Amino acid sequence: MVVRNKVRLEAQGFCQKEGIDYEETFASVARLEAIRILLAFAASKGFKLQQMDVKSAFLNGFIEEKVYVRQPPDFESAKFPDWVYRLRKALYGLKRAPRACYARLKSFLLKSGFVMGSVDKTLFLLSRGGDILIVQIYVDDIIFGGSSHALVSSFAEQMSRKFEMSLMGEIQFFLELQIKQGPKDGEAMDQKEFRGMIGSLLYLTATRPDIQFAVCLCARYQASPRTSHRQVVKRIFRYLKFTPELGIWYSS
């Protein structure tokens, strides 16, 4: 069942050459440990975390290098068929697109009075009077919360004016985490929604030697996977399969 048809223009980023078409491509993203610390902190302070998504995030970032793309097939100009486009902003498929998107968001937040974390570069803090607002960025997903409802609402409106945003309300899913925020007793976090797929994977690893080897390659010991490593991975899968209701509880 097709819910929505979607089309977009993409650059052939695999044709880019380092040092010619792009330079630095690294973009800071929040670590899972940082998300857990933020959840624990929010629970201890008693404020709700909200979530928003930047629509077409990669189209918001400005690029510094000179990047040219050919005219898309079937959309060539009849008057100038051999001309190319010079990109002013990032496009899907470009090597530098994630970094350009992060740079645009970071610049906007810093101009809005936020202070960037000295260790975690995706964490931004705004202090206004006796209230605080915390913002965590993961590519085009943003989670935020604060001690003042007015401050949180103002930030959401400010972001919506600057970018095309999709406000998703209280955070429920982020990365591979399912999050439930209680009224006053803290927050619970588990991975129940993602553990349902583990049963079939556990069956395959028990019956298919080739997949057993593939699972080992995905484990920590990628250089020289052994039978003992495979057994450890299978043990982890069994634990996740039969403990779908368990989670981490953050008390207030």
KAFENKA-V462595 format. One line per field, one symbol per residue. ss: DSSP state (2 for helix, 1 for strand, 0 for the rest). phi: phi as a letter, one per 40 degrees, with the letter a starting at -180 (. if undefined). A space follows every 10 residues. Layout:
BEGIN
ss->???
phi->???
END
This chain:
BEGIN
ss->0000000001 0022200100 0100000000 0222222222 2222200001 1111002220 0100000111 0000000000 0001110010 0100002222 2222222222 2000110000 0011111100 1111111100 1111110022 2222222222 2200111111 0011001111 1000011111 0222200222 2222222022 2222222200 0000002222 2222222222 2000001111 10
phi->.ccacbbacb ccccccbcgb cabcbcbcbc cccccccccc cccccgbccb babccfdccc ccbcccbbbc ccdgbccccb cccbbcccbc bdgcccdccc cccccccccc cchcbcccbc cbbbbbbagb bbbbbbbbfb bbbaaacbcc cccccccccc ccbcbbcbgc cbbafbbbbb bccachbbba bdccccccdc ccccccbbcc cdcccccccc cccacbcccc cccccccccc cbbcccabbb cc
END
